[in-house]
Amino acid sequence: MPFELQALLTLLSLFISGAAGQQSCQDYVPAGYTIEGSNYQMYCGQEYSNHSQYLQITYQDTLTNCIDFCRRWDEPGSPCQGVMFNTAESGAPGIEGQLCYLLWNTTGVSTIPNSDIDVALLRNATVPVSHC
């Protein structure tokens, strides 16, 4: 087998195995996703109906990277309280990832079913919260 073809097949297998190793929103229900002491409750297949909740819009390659971007958000007076990750909306040419909305206020907002979107909301990791 030519070296170039072997190298291409190796890269392709790494890409496929990396994609297969990504976890879905359902993998984190009901325990949530925890990163550096912050725990996020997952609402899979749900979308916030109120678009005034957006703090920042970015593109991330996974739901967990979207959550980590929220966790690292450091704007005084504008804490990131959660994310809405849309797997159906990719970036424009040259922009990698899917649409990731950082949410600044998540109280009193209703969700609507949408199989392309997952929501993760910051919660206190020490207080158990039941998942409906």
DSSP file (Angstrom, degrees, kcal/mol; ACC not computed):
  #  RESIDUE AA STRUCTURE BP1 BP2  ACC     N-H-->O    O-->H-N    N-H-->O    O-->H-N    TCO  KAPPA ALPHA  PHI   PSI    X-CA   Y-CA   Z-CA
    1    1 A M              0   0    0      0, 0.0     5,-0.0     0, 0.0     0, 0.0   0.000 360.0 360.0 360.0 131.2    0.0    0.0    0.0
    2    2 A P     >  -     0   0    0      0, 0.0     4,-2.2     0, 0.0     5,-0.2  -0.261 360.0-120.5 -60.7 148.0    1.5    3.4   -0.9
    3    3 A F  H  > S+     0   0    0      1,-0.2     4,-2.7     2,-0.2     5,-0.2   0.882 110.8  54.4 -57.4 -42.9    2.6    5.6    2.0
    4    4 A E  H  > S+     0   0    0      1,-0.2     4,-2.3     2,-0.2    -1,-0.2   0.905 109.8  46.6 -61.2 -42.7    0.2    8.4    1.1
    5    5 A L  H  > S+     0   0    0      2,-0.2     4,-2.5     1,-0.2    -1,-0.2   0.897 112.2  50.5 -67.1 -40.5   -2.8    6.1    1.1
    6    6 A Q  H  X S+     0   0    0     -4,-2.2     4,-2.1     2,-0.2    -2,-0.2   0.910 110.9  49.1 -63.5 -42.3   -1.8    4.5    4.4
    7    7 A A  H  X S+     0   0    0     -4,-2.7     4,-2.4     2,-0.2    -2,-0.2   0.908 111.2  50.0 -63.7 -42.1   -1.3    7.9    6.0
    8    8 A L  H  X S+     0   0    0     -4,-2.3     4,-2.5     1,-0.2    -2,-0.2   0.914 110.7  48.9 -63.3 -43.5   -4.8    9.0    4.7
    9    9 A L  H  X S+     0   0    0     -4,-2.5     4,-2.2     2,-0.2    -1,-0.2   0.868 110.2  51.9 -64.7 -36.3   -6.4    5.9    6.1
   10   10 A T  H  X S+     0   0    0     -4,-2.1     4,-1.9     2,-0.2    -2,-0.2   0.932 111.2  46.4 -64.5 -46.0   -4.7    6.4    9.5
   11   11 A L  H  X S+     0   0    0     -4,-2.4     4,-2.2     1,-0.2    -2,-0.2   0.903 112.3  51.4 -62.7 -41.4   -6.0   10.0    9.7
   12   12 A L  H  X S+     0   0    0     -4,-2.5     4,-2.5     1,-0.2    -1,-0.2   0.902 108.8  50.2 -63.3 -41.4   -9.5    8.9    8.7
   13   13 A S  H  X S+     0   0    0     -4,-2.2     4,-2.5     1,-0.2    -1,-0.2   0.869 109.9  51.0 -66.6 -35.3   -9.6    6.2   11.3
   14   14 A L  H  X S+     0   0    0     -4,-1.9     4,-2.2     2,-0.2    -1,-0.2   0.906 111.0  48.7 -66.1 -41.0   -8.5    8.7   14.0
   15   15 A F  H  X S+     0   0    0     -4,-2.2     4,-2.3     2,-0.2    -2,-0.2   0.933 113.4  46.2 -63.3 -46.3  -11.2   11.1   12.9
   16   16 A I  H  X S+     0   0    0     -4,-2.5     4,-2.3     1,-0.2    -2,-0.2   0.913 113.8  47.5 -64.9 -43.7  -13.9    8.4   13.0
   17   17 A S  H  X S+     0   0    0     -4,-2.5     4,-1.2     1,-0.2    -1,-0.2   0.864 112.0  51.1 -68.1 -34.0  -12.8    7.0   16.3
   18   18 A G  H  < S+     0   0    0     -4,-2.2     4,-0.4     2,-0.2    -2,-0.2   0.908 111.8  46.3 -67.0 -42.0  -12.7   10.5   17.8
   19   19 A A  H >< S+     0   0    0     -4,-2.3     3,-1.1     1,-0.2    -2,-0.2   0.878 110.3  53.6 -67.4 -37.5  -16.2   11.3   16.6
   20   20 A A  H 3< S+     0   0    0     -4,-2.3    -1,-0.2     1,-0.2    -2,-0.2   0.783 103.4  58.5 -67.9 -25.5  -17.5    8.0   17.9
   21   21 A G  T 3< S+     0   0    0     -4,-1.2    -1,-0.2    -3,-0.2    -2,-0.2   0.548  80.4 108.3 -81.8  -7.7  -16.1    8.8   21.3
   22   22 A Q    <   -     0   0    0     -3,-1.1     2,-0.3    -4,-0.4    -3,-0.0  -0.486  66.2-133.8 -72.1 139.2  -18.1   12.0   21.7
   23   23 A Q        -     0   0    0     -2,-0.2    40,-0.3     1,-0.0    41,-0.2  -0.638  12.9-134.0 -93.8 152.3  -20.9   11.7   24.2
   24   24 A S    >   -     0   0    0     -2,-0.3     3,-1.2     1,-0.1     4,-0.4  -0.501  30.5-100.0 -96.7 170.0  -24.4   12.9   23.6
   25   25 A C  G >  S+     0   0    0      1,-0.3     3,-2.1     2,-0.2     4,-0.2   0.894 121.0  61.2 -53.9 -43.5  -26.6   15.0   25.8
   26   26 A Q  G >  S+     0   0    0      1,-0.3     3,-1.2     2,-0.2    -1,-0.3   0.768  91.3  67.9 -58.7 -26.6  -28.5   11.8   26.9
   27   27 A D  G <  S+     0   0    0     -3,-1.2    -1,-0.3     1,-0.2    -2,-0.2   0.695 100.7  49.2 -66.6 -17.5  -25.2   10.4   28.3
   28   28 A Y  G <> S+     0   0    0     -3,-2.1     4,-3.7    -4,-0.4    14,-0.3   0.347  86.1 137.9-105.5   4.8  -25.3   13.1   31.0
   29   29 A V  T <4 S+     0   0    0     -3,-1.2    14,-0.0     1,-0.2    12,-0.0  -0.822  70.9   1.5 -94.5 134.7  -28.9   12.6   32.2
   30   30 A P  T  4 S+     0   0    0      0, 0.0    -1,-0.2     0, 0.0    99,-0.2  -0.993 131.9  49.8 -96.1  -4.5  -29.7   12.7   35.2
   31   31 A A  T  4 S-     0   0    0      1,-0.2    -2,-0.2    10,-0.1     2,-0.1   0.772  94.2-145.4 -68.2 -24.7  -26.3   13.4   36.8
   32   32 A G     <  -     0   0    0     -4,-3.7     2,-0.5    -7,-0.1     9,-0.2  -0.307  26.1 -64.9  86.8-177.4  -25.5   16.3   34.6
   33   33 A Y  E     -A   40   0A   0      7,-2.1     7,-2.4    -2,-0.1     2,-0.4  -0.957  47.6-163.2-114.5 125.8  -22.1   17.4   33.2
   34   34 A T  E     +A   39   0A   0     -2,-0.5     2,-0.4     5,-0.2     5,-0.2  -0.928  13.0 171.0-114.8 132.5  -19.5   18.5   35.7
   35   35 A I  E >  S-A   38   0A   0      3,-2.5     3,-2.0    -2,-0.4    -2,-0.0  -0.963  72.2 -21.1-141.2 122.2  -16.4   20.5   34.8
   36   36 A E  T 3  S-     0   0    0     -2,-0.4     3,-0.1     1,-0.3    -1,-0.0   0.865 128.7 -46.0  46.3  48.4  -14.1   22.1   37.4
   37   37 A G  T 3  S+     0   0    0      1,-0.2     2,-0.5    88,-0.0    88,-0.4   0.328 114.2 112.9  85.2  -7.5  -16.7   22.1   40.2
   38   38 A S  E <   -A   35   0A   0     -3,-2.0    -3,-2.5    86,-0.1     2,-0.4  -0.868  50.0-160.2-100.1 129.2  -19.5   23.5   38.0
   39   39 A N  E     -AB  34 123A   0     84,-1.0    84,-3.2    -2,-0.5     2,-0.5  -0.909   1.1-159.4-113.7 137.2  -22.4   21.1   37.3
   40   40 A Y  E     -AB  33 122A   0     -7,-2.4    -7,-2.1    -2,-0.4     2,-0.3  -0.960  12.3-138.8-119.7 125.8  -24.9   21.6   34.5
   41   41 A Q  E     - B   0 121A   0     80,-2.9    80,-2.5    -2,-0.5     2,-0.4  -0.661  26.1-134.7 -78.8 133.3  -28.3   20.0   34.3
   42   42 A M  E     - B   0 120A   0     -2,-0.3     2,-0.4   -14,-0.3    78,-0.2  -0.740  22.4-175.2 -97.9 138.9  -29.1   18.7   30.8
   43   43 A Y  E >   - B   0 119A   0     76,-3.1    76,-2.2    -2,-0.4     3,-0.9  -0.851  21.8-158.2-127.5  92.2  -32.4   19.2   28.9
   44   44 A C  E 3  S+ B   0 118A   0     -2,-0.4    74,-0.2     1,-0.2     3,-0.1  -0.479  70.2  11.5 -79.8 140.2  -32.0   17.2   25.8
   45   45 A G  E 3  S+     0   0A   0     72,-0.6    69,-2.5     1,-0.2     2,-0.3   0.800 101.4 121.2  67.4  29.7  -34.1   17.9   22.7
   46   46 A Q  E <   - B   0 113A   0     -3,-0.9     2,-0.4    71,-0.8    -1,-0.2  -0.927  42.6-165.0-126.7 150.4  -35.3   21.2   24.2
   47   47 A E  E     - B   0 112A   0     65,-2.2    65,-2.6    -2,-0.3     2,-0.3  -0.990  25.9-117.2-133.1 140.4  -35.0   24.8   23.0
   48   48 A Y  E     - B   0 111A   0     -2,-0.4    63,-0.2    63,-0.2     5,-0.0  -0.623  17.8-154.9 -74.1 133.4  -35.6   28.1   24.9
   49   49 A S  S    S+     0   0    0     61,-1.9     2,-0.7    -2,-0.3    -1,-0.1   0.626  75.2  76.5 -85.3 -13.0  -38.4   30.0   23.3
   50   50 A N    >   -     0   0    0     60,-0.4     3,-1.2     1,-0.1    -1,-0.1  -0.866  58.1-170.5-105.1 108.9  -37.2   33.4   24.5
   51   51 A H  G >  S+     0   0    0     -2,-0.7     3,-1.1     1,-0.3    -1,-0.1   0.515  75.0  81.3 -77.8  -3.8  -34.3   34.7   22.4
   52   52 A S  G 3  S+     0   0    0      1,-0.2    -1,-0.3    51,-0.0    -2,-0.0   0.508  75.7  77.6 -76.9  -1.8  -33.7   37.6   24.8
   53   53 A Q  G <   +     0   0    0     -3,-1.2    51,-2.4    51,-0.1    52,-0.5   0.575  66.1 117.0 -80.3 -10.4  -31.8   35.1   27.0
   54   54 A Y  E <   +C  103   0A   0     -3,-1.1    49,-0.2    49,-0.2     3,-0.1  -0.418  31.7 171.0 -71.2 127.4  -28.7   35.2   24.7
   55   55 A L  E    S-     0   0A   0     47,-3.8     2,-0.3     1,-0.4    48,-0.2   0.782  72.5  -9.0 -95.8 -42.0  -25.5   36.5   26.3
   56   56 A Q  E     -C  102   0A   0     46,-1.1    46,-3.2     2,-0.0     2,-0.5  -0.981  59.1-142.2-156.2 148.2  -23.1   35.5   23.5
   57   57 A I  E     +C  101   0A   0     -2,-0.3     2,-0.3    44,-0.2    44,-0.2  -0.980  34.0 150.9-118.3 130.1  -23.3   33.5   20.3
   58   58 A T  E     -C  100   0A   0     42,-2.7    42,-3.1    -2,-0.5     2,-0.4  -0.832  41.5-111.8-143.1 178.1  -20.3   31.4   19.3
   59   59 A Y  E     +C   99   0A   0     -2,-0.3     2,-0.3    40,-0.2    40,-0.2  -0.989  34.1 173.3-121.9 129.4  -19.5   28.2   17.4
   60   60 A Q  E     -C   98   0A   0     38,-2.3    38,-3.5    -2,-0.4     6,-0.1  -0.944  34.3-132.8-133.0 153.6  -18.2   25.1   19.3
   61   61 A D  S    S+     0   0    0     -2,-0.3     2,-0.3    36,-0.3    36,-0.1   0.690  86.8  22.2 -84.1 -17.2  -17.6   21.5   18.0
   62   62 A T  S  > S-     0   0    0      1,-0.1     4,-1.9    36,-0.1     5,-0.1  -0.962  75.3-115.1-143.0 161.3  -19.3   19.7   20.9
   63   63 A L  H  > S+     0   0    0     -2,-0.3     4,-2.3   -40,-0.3     5,-0.2   0.904 117.5  52.7 -59.8 -42.3  -21.9   20.3   23.6
   64   64 A T  H  > S+     0   0    0      1,-0.2     4,-2.3     2,-0.2    -1,-0.2   0.854 107.6  50.7 -68.2 -32.7  -19.3   19.9   26.3
   65   65 A N  H  > S+     0   0    0      2,-0.2     4,-2.1     1,-0.2    -1,-0.2   0.870 109.0  52.6 -68.2 -35.5  -17.0   22.5   24.6
   66   66 A C  H  X S+     0   0    0     -4,-1.9     4,-1.8     2,-0.2    -2,-0.2   0.923 110.4  47.5 -61.9 -44.9  -20.0   24.9   24.5
   67   67 A I  H  X S+     0   0    0     -4,-2.3     4,-2.5     1,-0.2    -2,-0.2   0.911 110.6  51.5 -63.4 -43.0  -20.5   24.3   28.3
   68   68 A D  H  X S+     0   0    0     -4,-2.3     4,-2.0     1,-0.2    -1,-0.2   0.873 106.0  54.8 -63.7 -36.4  -16.8   24.9   29.0
   69   69 A F  H  X S+     0   0    0     -4,-2.1     4,-0.5     2,-0.2    -1,-0.2   0.907 109.8  48.0 -61.3 -41.2  -16.9   28.1   27.0
   70   70 A C  H >< S+     0   0    0     -4,-1.8     3,-1.2     1,-0.2    10,-0.3   0.927 109.2  52.7 -62.4 -46.1  -19.8   29.2   29.3
   71   71 A R  H 3< S+     0   0    0     -4,-2.5    -2,-0.2     1,-0.3    -1,-0.2   0.859 111.3  46.6 -60.0 -35.9  -17.9   28.2   32.4
   72   72 A R  H 3< S+     0   0    0     -4,-2.0    -1,-0.3    -5,-0.2    -2,-0.2   0.520  81.6 123.0 -85.7  -5.5  -14.9   30.3   31.3
   73   73 A W    <<  -     0   0    0     -3,-1.2     7,-0.3    -4,-0.5     2,-0.2  -0.365  38.8-176.5 -58.7 129.3  -17.0   33.3   30.5
   74   74 A D        +     0   0    0      5,-0.1    -1,-0.1    -2,-0.1    -3,-0.0  -0.581  24.8 136.3-136.1  71.2  -15.7   36.2   32.6
   75   75 A E    >   -     0   0    0      3,-0.3     3,-2.2    -2,-0.2    -2,-0.0  -0.965  54.7-121.5-118.3 115.1  -17.7   39.3   32.1
   76   76 A P  T 3  S+     0   0    0      0, 0.0    -2,-0.1     0, 0.0     0, 0.0  -0.277  96.9  11.1 -55.4 133.0  -18.5   41.2   35.4
   77   77 A G  T 3  S+     0   0    0      1,-0.0     0, 0.0     0, 0.0     0, 0.0   0.390 117.2  78.4  80.5  -3.6  -22.3   41.6   35.9
   78   78 A S    <   +     0   0    0     -3,-2.2    -3,-0.3     2,-0.0     2,-0.1  -0.526  62.1 179.7-134.5  67.7  -23.0   39.1   33.1
   79   79 A P        -     0   0    0      0, 0.0     2,-0.6     0, 0.0    -5,-0.1  -0.404  31.6-119.3 -71.0 146.6  -22.5   35.6   34.4
   80   80 A C        +     0   0    0    -10,-0.3    24,-0.2    -7,-0.3     3,-0.1  -0.771  30.8 179.1 -85.1 121.0  -23.2   32.7   32.0
   81   81 A Q        -     0   0    0     22,-3.1    41,-3.1    -2,-0.6     2,-0.3   0.499  59.0 -35.4-101.4  -7.4  -26.0   30.6   33.5
   82   82 A G  E     -ED 103 121A   0     21,-1.0    21,-3.2    39,-0.3     2,-0.3  -0.980  56.5-108.6 170.7-177.6  -26.2   27.9   30.8
   83   83 A V  E     -ED 102 120A   0     37,-2.7    37,-2.2    -2,-0.3     2,-0.4  -0.940   2.6-151.3-137.6 158.1  -26.1   27.1   27.1
   84   84 A M  E     -ED 101 119A   0     17,-2.0    17,-2.9    -2,-0.3     2,-0.5  -0.983  21.1-163.4-127.6 119.5  -28.2   26.2   24.2
   85   85 A F  E     -ED 100 118A   0     33,-3.0    33,-2.1    -2,-0.4     2,-0.7  -0.916   3.8-162.5-113.4 121.0  -26.4   24.0   21.6
   86   86 A N  E >   -ED  99 117A   0     13,-2.8     3,-0.9    -2,-0.5    13,-0.9  -0.878   8.4-175.6-108.7 106.0  -27.8   23.6   18.1
   87   87 A T  E 3  S+     0   0A   0     29,-2.6    -1,-0.1    -2,-0.7    30,-0.1   0.637  81.9  61.4 -75.4 -13.7  -26.4   20.7   16.2
   88   88 A A  E 3  S+     0   0A   0     28,-0.5     2,-0.7     1,-0.1    -1,-0.2   0.598  92.0  72.8 -87.4 -11.5  -28.3   21.6   13.0
   89   89 A E  E <   -     0   0A   0     -3,-0.9    10,-2.2    27,-0.2     2,-0.2  -0.869  64.7-176.0-111.6 103.0  -26.7   25.0   12.6
   90   90 A S  E     -E   98   0A   0     -2,-0.7     8,-0.2     8,-0.2     6,-0.1  -0.521  31.5 -95.3 -91.2 162.3  -23.0   24.9   11.4
   91   91 A G        -     0   0    0      6,-1.8     3,-0.1     4,-0.3    -1,-0.1  -0.246  45.6 -92.4 -70.2 162.7  -20.8   27.9   11.0
   92   92 A A  S >  S-     0   0    0      1,-0.2     3,-2.9     4,-0.1    -1,-0.1  -0.202  70.7 -57.9 -64.3 165.8  -20.2   29.7    7.7
   93   93 A P  T 3  S+     0   0    0      0, 0.0    -1,-0.2     0, 0.0     3,-0.1  -0.242 133.6  22.2 -50.2 128.7  -17.3   28.5    5.6
   94   94 A G  T 3  S+     0   0    0      1,-0.2     2,-0.6    -3,-0.1    -2,-0.1   0.298 101.7 100.8  93.7  -9.3  -14.2   28.8    7.6
   95   95 A I    <   -     0   0    0     -3,-2.9    -4,-0.3     2,-0.1     2,-0.2  -0.945  63.2-149.7-111.9 115.2  -16.0   28.7   11.0
   96   96 A E        +     0   0    0     -2,-0.6     2,-0.1   -37,-0.1    -4,-0.1  -0.517  49.1  23.1 -83.9 148.2  -15.8   25.3   12.7
   97   97 A G  S    S-     0   0    0     -2,-0.2    -6,-1.8    -6,-0.1   -36,-0.3  -0.327  81.3 -65.5 103.1-177.2  -18.5   23.9   14.9
   98   98 A Q  E     -CE  60  90A   0    -38,-3.5   -38,-2.3    -8,-0.2    -8,-0.2  -0.700  62.7 -74.1-111.3 164.7  -22.2   24.3   15.7
   99   99 A L  E     -CE  59  86A   0    -10,-2.2   -13,-2.8   -13,-0.9     2,-0.5  -0.378  47.4-173.2 -64.8 127.0  -24.2   27.2   17.1
  100  100 A C  E     -CE  58  85A   0    -42,-3.1   -42,-2.7   -15,-0.2     2,-0.5  -0.975   5.0-163.5-126.9 114.6  -23.6   27.7   20.8
  101  101 A Y  E     -CE  57  84A   0    -17,-2.9   -17,-2.0    -2,-0.5     2,-0.4  -0.868   9.7-147.5 -99.3 126.4  -25.7   30.2   22.7
  102  102 A L  E     -CE  56  83A   0    -46,-3.2   -47,-3.8    -2,-0.5   -46,-1.1  -0.800  18.1-146.6 -87.5 135.8  -24.5   31.4   26.1
  103  103 A L  E     -CE  54  82A   0    -21,-3.2   -22,-3.1    -2,-0.4   -21,-1.0  -0.879  18.8-173.7-110.0 133.8  -27.5   32.2   28.3
  104  104 A W  S    S+     0   0    0    -51,-2.4     2,-0.4    -2,-0.4    -1,-0.1   0.726  76.9  24.7 -98.2 -24.5  -27.4   34.9   30.9
  105  105 A N        +     0   0    0    -52,-0.5    -1,-0.3     1,-0.1   -25,-0.0  -0.957  54.2 168.3-144.7 121.1  -30.8   34.4   32.6
  106  106 A T    >   +     0   0    0     -2,-0.4     3,-0.6    -3,-0.1     2,-0.3   0.194  38.5 118.1-120.5  16.1  -32.6   31.1   32.7
  107  107 A T  T 3  S+     0   0    0      1,-0.2     3,-0.1     3,-0.0    -2,-0.0  -0.669  82.0   1.4 -88.3 139.2  -35.4   31.7   35.3
  108  108 A G  T 3  S+     0   0    0     -2,-0.3     2,-0.4     1,-0.2    -1,-0.2   0.697  92.9 132.6  66.9  22.1  -39.0   31.5   34.3
  109  109 A V    <   -     0   0    0     -3,-0.6    -1,-0.2   -59,-0.0     2,-0.2  -0.888  47.4-138.9-109.0 135.6  -38.4   30.7   30.7
  110  110 A S        -     0   0    0     -2,-0.4   -61,-1.9    -3,-0.1   -60,-0.4  -0.550  11.4-141.9 -90.0 157.1  -40.2   27.8   29.0
  111  111 A T  E     -B   48   0A   0    -63,-0.2   -63,-0.2    -2,-0.2   -65,-0.0  -0.821   6.0-154.0-113.9 156.8  -38.7   25.3   26.6
  112  112 A I  E     -B   47   0A   0    -65,-2.6   -65,-2.2    -2,-0.3     2,-0.1  -0.958  33.7 -93.8-126.4 148.7  -40.2   23.8   23.5
  113  113 A P  E     +B   46   0A   0      0, 0.0   -67,-0.3     0, 0.0     2,-0.2  -0.358  50.3 157.4 -63.6 136.7  -39.2   20.4   21.9
  114  114 A N  E >   -     0   0A   0    -69,-2.5     3,-1.8     3,-0.3   -69,-0.1  -0.754  30.5-155.9-159.4 109.8  -36.5   20.5   19.3
  115  115 A S  E 3  S+     0   0A   0      1,-0.3   -70,-0.2    -2,-0.2   -69,-0.1   0.652  93.3  57.5 -66.9 -14.9  -34.5   17.4   18.5
  116  116 A D  E 3  S+     0   0A   0    -71,-0.1   -29,-2.6   -72,-0.1   -28,-0.5   0.518 100.6  67.5 -89.7  -6.0  -31.6   19.4   17.1
  117  117 A I  E <   - D   0  86A   0     -3,-1.8   -71,-0.8   -31,-0.2   -72,-0.6  -0.931  55.5-171.8-125.6 139.0  -31.1   21.5   20.3
  118  118 A D  E     -BD  44  85A   0    -33,-2.1   -33,-3.0    -2,-0.4     2,-0.4  -0.964  10.5-153.0-123.9 145.2  -29.9   20.7   23.8
  119  119 A V  E     -BD  43  84A   0    -76,-2.2   -76,-3.1    -2,-0.4     2,-0.4  -0.940   7.1-171.0-117.6 139.2  -29.9   23.0   26.8
  120  120 A A  E     -BD  42  83A   0    -37,-2.2   -37,-2.7    -2,-0.4     2,-0.4  -0.993   8.3-165.0-129.5 124.8  -27.5   22.8   29.8
  121  121 A L  E     -BD  41  82A   0    -80,-2.5   -80,-2.9    -2,-0.4   -39,-0.3  -0.914  24.3-113.6-115.5 135.8  -28.2   24.9   32.8
  122  122 A L  E     +B   40   0A   0    -41,-3.1     2,-0.3    -2,-0.4   -82,-0.2  -0.394  43.4 170.1 -63.5 135.2  -25.7   25.7   35.6
  123  123 A R  E     -B   39   0A   0    -84,-3.2   -84,-1.0    -2,-0.1     2,-0.6  -0.941  44.2 -88.4-141.3 165.1  -26.8   24.2   39.0
  124  124 A N    >   -     0   0    0     -2,-0.3     3,-1.4     1,-0.2   -86,-0.1  -0.660  33.4-148.6 -75.9 118.7  -25.2   23.7   42.4
  125  125 A A  T 3  S+     0   0    0     -2,-0.6    -1,-0.2   -88,-0.4     4,-0.1   0.685  93.2  57.3 -65.4 -18.2  -23.4   20.4   42.2
  126  126 A T  T 3  S+     0   0    0      1,-0.1    -1,-0.3     2,-0.1    -2,-0.0   0.607  94.4  72.0 -90.1 -10.7  -24.1   19.7   45.9
  127  127 A V  S <  S-     0   0    0     -3,-1.4     2,-0.2     2,-0.0    -1,-0.1  -0.915  83.5-130.7-107.1 117.4  -27.9   20.0   45.7
  128  128 A P        -     0   0    0      0, 0.0     2,-0.4     0, 0.0    -2,-0.1  -0.444  22.7-166.4 -67.7 136.3  -29.6   17.1   43.9
  129  129 A V        -     0   0    0    -99,-0.2     2,-0.2    -2,-0.2    -6,-0.0  -0.990  17.0-129.3-123.8 128.9  -32.1   18.2   41.3
  130  130 A S        -     0   0    0     -2,-0.4     2,-0.5     1,-0.0     0, 0.0  -0.517  17.9-134.1 -78.7 146.6  -34.6   15.8   39.8
  131  131 A H              0   0    0     -2,-0.2   -88,-0.1     1,-0.1    -1,-0.0  -0.871 360.0 360.0-102.3 127.9  -34.8   15.6   36.0
  132  132 A C              0   0    0     -2,-0.5    -1,-0.1     0, 0.0   -89,-0.0   0.452 360.0 360.0 -86.6 360.0  -38.3   15.6   34.5
